[in-house]
């Protein structure tokens, strides 16, 4: 069975015992404390208790017999729980420097144009203006070290797009959301840094459904990515970390209510067909559009037999997740990095945003 992103038993303060189910059907992991000098040595506790005691949590199998591979598995580096963002950047091979160099006029650009240049291999990552200053990858995410040190988060994976013009770190937050049927959603933050002049450091709430590793969208009104200001001031970094945690916790609280409402709302076959039709409308320029019909049929098939369909059958939650599974696992094939870019920022994300908004309208 796939493993969660936690420490091995030898590196932790507890041992995973198994999954416990309540009378209501909710499930949660149980552990025994193995830190010999701890007052609760050999006590059986939950992961929430381990976090409150500031103890290191070991790896545990997911509560499902099998899951889909994560979309970032073949595009990034899985991290071995680094303590700092700088360690994470170094482990992922992203510790390169970017400098600003003037471009010659014969390059077809104005004299005041500059290149954002990787010093290790000479790649030009973008054309930027005179006042643009790159934030080095090794410094970009250090504000998040406070959350990791406090046990509120861990660095799970990191990678890049293109030649490194955009890099990312996936940060797993403590706790999880749960909808009826013991359907768990892990809470993540996606942190990005850019060197092409488009943006600097941004954070994006990224909920991920455990049973299928679908990346769900958080298209809440007034909420989206937030830009993080770069600072060498430890006090300001701590303040940003606290605000980021408060912001993400607030969004996840709202999402928990929405996802549970979706899971509680039954839909008919006619409503499902209307949902898919609105998601992928007819192409007015052609009488028959094979691509449109293929997308619709793929979504409908995943609604019936996709990963986690047994947990959400007959509900609006199931309909929404059939779209997220399509975008994350079927929409694009081939290049893993291109697929991940689509899932997080491109066509796949746009289709999920549309599916989310249509589901909200149906409630």
N, C-alpha and C positions, 0 to 999 in steps of 0.2 A: 504494500500500500504506500502511496506517496506520503512524504513526511512534511510536517509543518516546519516553519523556519525558526526553530529554536535550537538551543544548545544540546549537544550530546550529553548523556548522563554523566560522563566523566568531567564535563566542563560546567556542570550545573550544581544546584544545591538541593535537588529533588529528583525523584524517579517517577516516571509516568506509569500509572497503574492500569488505566483503561477509561472507557467512557461510561458515564452513569446516566440513566434516563429517569426523569421524574414521572409522576402519575399523569401529568399534563402532556407528556411526550417530549418535553425539552431535554436536551442532552448537554452534558458538561464534562470536562476531563477531571480526573482525580489523580493526585500525586501523593507520594510520601516524602517527607523532608529527610534528606540524607546528610545535611550539614551537622556533624557530630557535636559541635560546640553550640548549637542553637537550642534555646529552651524548649522548642517544639519538635525536637529530634524524633523521627519515626511517626510523627502525627500524619494523618491522612487529611489532605486539604485540597481546595480548588485552585485554579490558576489565579483567580482574583485574590485569594489569600496570599499566595506567593508574591504577587505584585505588591500588595500592601505591606508585606514584610521585607520588601526589597531583596528577595531571594531570586537567584537565576533559575529560569524555567527551562526544563529539558525539552527535547523534541518529542512530539507525539504524533501518532498516525492520525489522519483525518477521519471523521466519523462516517465515511462512505466507503464502500467496497472498492471503488475506482473513480478516478477523476480525470478530466482532460488535462493535458500538459498546459502550463502557463504560457501565455503568448510571448512573454519576455524571455523564456527559458533558452531559446536558441539565438537571442539577439543581444543578450547582456551577460554579465558575470554574476553568478550567485555568490554572495559574500558570506564569509565565515564570522559574522557578528563582530565587525570592527567596533572599537569604542568611540572612534571619531570619524567625522566625514573625510578628513584628510587621509586616514588609513583606508577608507573605502575607495577613494579616488585612486590611490596608489595601487590597491589590489586589482582594480578594474583596468589598469593601464591608461588612465586618463590624466595623469599628472604631467601634462605638457604645458608650455607657456605660450601665450599669444601676445604679440606686440603689434603696434600700429606703425605702418611704413607708408611713406608717400608714394603714390603711383605716378609713373611718368606720363607726360601728356600724349606720347605716341601710343599709349595703350587705348586711345579712343575715349579717354575720360578727362574731365577738367583737372587742372593742376592741383586743386585743393582736395582731390579725392585721395583716400587712404585705404590701404589693405589691412585687414586683420589677418596676421600671418602666424602660422605655427612655426616656432623656432626649431623644432626637432626635425621636421621633414620639409619645410618650405611651402606647405599647402596654404593657399589663400582661402580663408574661410568666409570672407565676405568683404564688401566694399562699404566703408563707414565714413562718417563725417569727421571734421577736424576735432570736435570736442569729445568724440567717443573714446572711452577707456574700457578695455576688457577687464572683467573680473576673472581672475585666475581660478581654475577649477579647484585647486587645493584650498582656496579660501572661500569659495562660494557658499558652502552649506554649513559652516562651522556653528552658526546659530542653533542648528538642530542638535548639536552635541549635548546641549542642556537637557533636551527631552530624552535622549538615549541614556545619559547618565542618571536621570531620575527614574528610569524604568518605564517611561511612557511610550517609548518607541525603540525600534531597532532598524539598522540599515540592512535591507534584504538583498537588493540587486542594484547593479549600475551598468550603464552602457552609453553608447553614442549613436548619433545619426550622421550619415555621410562621412566626411573626413574629420568629424569632431566639431562641426559648427554648432551643433546642439548636443549636450550631454544630459543624462538624467540619473537620478537615484530614486529608487522605490523604497519608501519608509513605511514599515508596518507599525501601526499604532496599537496600544494595548486594548484589550477588549474586543467585542464583536457585536454585530446586530444579529437578531434571530427572528425569523418570521415563522408562522405556523407550519408544522411538519418538520421541526428541527432543521430548518434550512438556514445555514449560517452564512453571514456576509462579513468578511474581514475588512477592517478599516485601514486604509492606506492613504499616504500622501505621496504625490508624485512631484519631486523637486527637479527643476530644469535650469540649466545655464546656457546662454547663447553667446556666440562670438561673431554673428553675421550682421549685427546692427539692429536686429528685430526686437530684442528685449534683453533683459539681464536675468536675474534669478526670480523664478516664479514657483508658486506652490499650487497644487491642484488636488482637491479631494477626489479619491479614486477608490470607491467601494468595489470589492471583488468577491463574487459568490463562490464559496468553497467547493461545492459539489462539481462545478464545471469550469472553474477559473474564468468565468465571464467577467469582463470589466464593465461594471454598470456605470451609468452616467449620473451626474449630480446637477441636472439642469434646473436648479431651483431659481426662482425669480430673484434677481438682485445678487445672486451668488455665482461666482465663477473662479477663475484663477486670481490669485493675488500676487503682486510683485513685492519682493523682499528687497529692502535697501541694504547695500553692502556697507559694513562698518568694521573697524578694527577695535571698537570699544566694547569691552566685555559686558558692561552694564546694558548697553543698547542691544547687544546680541541676545542677552537673557530676556529683555523686554519683548523682543520680537518673537522669541520662542514661546513665551507665555501667551502672547496675543494669537500666535498661530495655533496653539493648542486649543485655546478658547474658541477661535473661529471654526476649527475643524470639528470640535465636539458639538458646537451649536448646529452645524450643518448635518452631522450624523444623527443628532437627535431628531431633526426634522425628517431626514430620510428614513429613519426607523419607523416613524409614524406612517409615512407614505407607502413604504414597502409592505408594511403589515396591512394597510388598507387595501392595497392591490391584491394581496394574498387572500383577503377575506371576501373579495368581490367575485362572485361567480359570473361567468359569461356564457352566452349561448353560442351555438355554431354560427348563427347569423351575425352576431356581434363580432365574433372572431374574424369572419370573412370580411366584414366592413372595416375592421381594424387593419387588416393586411392590405385591403384595397386602398385605404387612405394613406397607408405607409408607402406603398409603391403604386401610385396611380397610373392609369393608362397613358401611353404616349400618344398625344393627339396627332403627331405627324405620321404615324404609321397605323395601318389597320390591325396588325398583330405584332407584338413585340416579344420575341422569344426570351430575351434577357429579363424583362419585367415578370413574365410568367414563371421563369425559373426561380427568381428570388422569392416570389410569393409561395411557390410550392415548397421551397427549402424551409421557409419560416414555418409553414403549416406542418411539415413533417417533423421539424424539431419540437413543435408544440406537442405533438403526439408521442414522440419517442426520443427526444433529446436528453442529454445529461440533466438529471434533476426533474424531468417531466413527472416522475412519480411523486415528487414532493409538492407539485404545484398544479396538477392537472385540473382543467375546468375553471381556471381563475385568470384574472387579468394579470396577475404576477407571472403566471406561466406564459401568457402571450408576450409580455414584455421581454422575458428571458429567452424566448425563442428567437427574438431579434438580436439580443446581445450575443447569443451563442453563434448565430449566423455571421455577424460582423467579426467576431473574434476568432472563429475557427474555420469558417467556410468561405468568407467573402473574397479573400485573396489567397493565392497559393504562391509557392516559390520563395522569393526573397523574404526572410524572416524579419529583417529590419524594416523593410517597406510595409510589411503587414502590421508591425507594431506601431509605426508612425500613423498608419491609417486608423488603428484602433484608438489611439490616444488623442490624435490631433486632426485627422483627415476625414475621408469619406465614411469610414466606419463609425467614427465618433458622431458625425453629423446625422447618420441614420439612427443611431441610438438616441440622440437628442430628440429627433422627431418622434421616435417610438415612445419616449418618456412623456413628451407633451401630449401626444394622442391619448395615452393611458390616463394622464391627469384629467383630460377633458371628459373621459368616459366615467370618471368617478364623480 
